[in-house]
Amino acid sequence: MEKQNWSVNQRGRTRGRGGQWQRWEVVSRGDRAVSSSDFRGSGDGYAYSGESSSPSPSQQRTWQCRSSGPSTAGGGVGENWGRSRGVGSSSGGDGGRGRGRNIVQYVPVGQQRLADPLTSIHPELERMDISESARQSSLPAGTELTPCKRPDSGGKSAVRLVKNLVNYFPVKFDPQCTILQYDVDIKPVAQGHQRGSIEFSKVDLSMIKNKLFSMDPAQFPLSKTAFDGERIIYSSVELPTGIFDVDLPRGRGLNAHYECTIKLVNELSLGQLEAFLNGNLSLVPRQILQGMDLIMKQNQNRLRIGRCFYSPHFDSKDDLGNGIYASRGYQHSLKTTAQGLVLNVDYSVLPFIKPIGVLDFLRFTLQIDYQNGISPWQKKQIEDALKGLKVIVTHRKTKQKFTISGLTKENINDIVFPLDDSEDKTQLKRVKLVDYFVDKYKKPIKHRNLPSLDLSKNGKMNYVPMEFCELIEGQKYPKEELKGEEGRRFRRISLADPGDRRDKIREIVQARDGPTGGDCAKSFNIQVSSKMTEVSARIIKPPDLRLGDSQGRSIKCPITREDCQWSFMDKYVPLGRQIEQWVILDLSEGRLNSDRFVKSLIAQSSKLGIFMKEPVYYKCRMYVLSNSDDLRGLLRHIHSKAHRLQILVCVMSRKDSGYKNLKWISETEIGILTQCSLVWHANEHKEQYLSNLALKINAKLGGSNVELFDRLPYFEGDGHVMFIGADVNHPPPRNTSCPSIAAVVATMNWPAANRYAARIRPQEHRKEAIQNFGDMCLELIQTYGRLHGVKPEKIVVFRDGVSDGQFLMVLNEELMDLKRTLESDGCSPTVTVVVAQKRHQTRLFPKDGNRKANVSPGTVVDHTIVHPQDFDFYLCSHHGTLGTSKPCHYTVIYDEHGFSSDEIQRLIYDLCYTYARCTKPVSLVPPIYYADLVAYRGRLYQEALTGYSPLSIASSASVSSSTLSPSSISSFSERAFKLHGNLENAMFFC
């Protein structure tokens, strides 16, 4: 069937049955006008949306689906329209069975026939309670969900309105313009004995492509094309297609002759983007956005790292010491918003490795003395740090560039290899590496007691001693590895007050080497304004809190401070635990003033209403944490001697990798809650620190540190509600085999909704979709049922760590898994799914006032800068004290509760006041905050089990997820992540 073009050509509003006003629209396909009733049950796949008025926001639901195949005319209104209150006819005012808002969308998934118009409602369907049927039934096979749409024009609730500037710069483009997309396939021309496939880096491919373009600049205009570094070229003019030969001079480790095959694969009309921004298309034209985004990122004067651009040159004023420096740059991306297309630009700083010799890197950066050889532990540390870095070799006349794949097993003095330079390939001569460098390059090797760098590629062995290798410029250094003074210097450079950051961003946009300074965007007629977007923001009223007094009574605590913090001065926590059996494990190497620490902690805890008796005292050396068997024996001894041990407080002399062993063994094998403290904090006896310590202990033991005085918005009625948080912790980018860690947390009490239980599972390497989401949630729901005798009737799922392009994955894999699992267990709660995103670059700046002041807690923006259609908003729920606050971006992608904008915003903001570890609202809704902590705890379990760090584990076959079968992953899960029964319902992660 030929693809059809649909457009809305008539809209209206009529009264349906029951006297309710109902909106309707008529769409046209070619020469035929079709009423909205044509879509009911057809599953045809074309976009339509209708809306009916609603008497009660609490009855509203939002639902969308994408049908993967046609259905018969008149078939299954309940099936195809799914979980939505108020499904009914919308044609010409006839119908109106719905009690609430109804936003339904069908999106094309293939070539499908148009069903015959539905002229009547089947009597059985007429008598059916559609909303209840939809709620109880699962979606039909083949149906694909899409994110729900905004239910209203935005929230109205506010204590005051403020003007903010946003780092969004409006973009103008020509809708008549067409972007030509070409596929380029680069292959080496085999010569002589060369065989096998060759791996190219992006730099290699760009160099070959640039050589081709330089051969005929009239036919291949470089300034009018954008290359992704792999195989896609976007062009504003037609390019020649076919096979082209490219010759490069030898000397950079590349073959001399290449074949470049170029073919036109797509023509991207910017008119489609304009149609989406105008509301005439329902889905973002992602291919067009990706092409335009790449065009905007063509910058020849800056070093590109991911989406960021930095100066390739070292500036002495940004020296961090120890062979590391900071580079100031920016990152930007195109976004579709309610105001149109914008360029989101933000200031960025990254640490980089200086272009120094590898041995200098060992000495200064890793601080390893290698003169007398290295230990096995140091060797692993070196390999972790160097693997994947690029070096230039200095023992040859032509300085070739290579990537470090690892270190040799043997030291240089012991390395012998077959020399393939004789005519008789059956009798290869074996030579020592030290002799080879003297004979071949006249270079004696000085440091023979070190391993060699392994620079092998494409099966060709290549060992080069570290002393003949230099790190090339422009290689980033992991921020998490910055320690001490270098870390403090980096924070001083990267943290910018709101006023300073705003000025830096403006300078970046106007700079010649900035995102708008290149010729490529101009050739596509893309223009970027230099003026920041101005928006009106609302500040939501903070909730009243429930604390306690010395008589055990609840007291109301209004939030009065500008930073929205509260104090426990003359107040207690709502529920303080009696701690009668606890242990101090002193690992401070004799530096802990134990008597004073215990007295201070007990005294400060009692001020909060948390009463602790005297502990049992154990003393040991720090090394016990590094030996799993010794630590296991010690913990078992402590547990057996203590009668009903409640918690173990471990005071450590320093930060130590053995921390992960303590948490893993105590939480999965022994069943002990632990709370760690560093000795210098313990000896300071500061009230603030001791109070935070007491709050964490109380939360772990099931106490309540803060509650909302009133019930959460929207859920004031009867019925139990559960909030679920989900996140996945992935291994570092250079790791290629370590499993990802999925974590799910859920509230275990109502209406306080501040006590959580958690479950952890490993899954496939870098797999974002949670593979056991339904089972993990069901386990938590069943636990809730055992605790309260009733399962929750309403569930709100908060999902972290997914991008806009993964919303469909969350809906059609994770949500559907949850629905199927719950139905198999006989429960059918209503569900809302909200995605929270912090890894964005949107910044809000107060337009007027103090340059150092951030936006106030409770600042929300749900217009202008948000998605043109989706149900999203930006909420800054915390008070920023360092740098510039970053709001959290929330998107409601599925909603069976029918939240209004005000309701969901108030719900999330109020929840941010229930975080157990501090006396202020947090920047991220607590279910996700806790899920992130639990996922990281799972990573510690995995590292403790394997004995490897996240980087080095890539070489460990024992946990290689690329080779793990489902059964071995299950076994791995039981060994490493199964919580002890004592801790299954505890906030051990707090």
Secondary structure, 3 states (H helix, E strand, C coil): CCCCCEEEEEEEEEECHHHCEEEEEEEEECCEEECHHHHCCCCCCCCCCCCECCCCHHHCCECCCEECCCCCCCCCHHHHHCCCCCCCCCHHHCCCCCCCCCCCCCCCCCCCCCCCCCCCCCHHHHHCCHHHHHHHCCCCCCEECCCCECCCCCCCCCCEEEEEEECEEEEECCCCCEEEEEEEEEEECCCCCCCCCCCCCHHHHHHHHHHHHHHCCCCCCHHHEEECCCCEEEECCCCCCEEEEEECCCCCCCCCEEEEEEEEEEEEEHHHHHHHHCCCCCCCCHHHHHHHHHHHCCCCCCEEECCEEECCCCCHHHEEECCEEEEEEEEEEEEEECCEEEEEEEEEEEEEECCCEHHHHHHHHCCCCCCCCCCHHHHHHHHHHHCCCEEEECCCCCCCEEECCEEEEEEHHHCEEEECCCCCCCCCEEEEHHHHHHHHHCCCCCCCCCEEEECCECCECCEECHHHEEECCCEECCHHHCCHHHHHHHHHHHCCCHHHHHHHHHHHHHCCCCCCCCHHHHHCCCEECCCCEEEEEEECCCCCEEEECCCCCEEEECCCCCCCCCCCCCCECCECCEECCEEEEEECCCCCCHHHHHHHHHHHHHHCCCEECCCEEEECCHHHHHCHHHHHHHHHHHHHHCCCCCEEEEEECCCCCCHHHHHHHHHHHHCCCEEEEEHHHHHHCCHHHHHHHHHHHHHHCCCECCEECCCCCCCCCCCCEEEEEEEEECCCCCCCCCCEEEEEEEECCCCCCCCEEEEEEEECCCCCCCCCHHHHHHHHHHHHHHHHCCCCCEEEEEEECCCHHHHHHHHHHHHHHHHHHHHHCCCCCEEEEEEEECCCCCCEEECCCCCCCCCCCCEEECCCCCCCCEEEEEEECCCCCCCCCCCEEEEEEEECCCCCHHHHHHHHHHHCCCCCCCCCCCCCCHHHHHHHHHHHHHHHHHHHHHCCCCCHHHHCHHHCCCCCCHHHHHHHHHHHCCCCHHHCCCCCCC
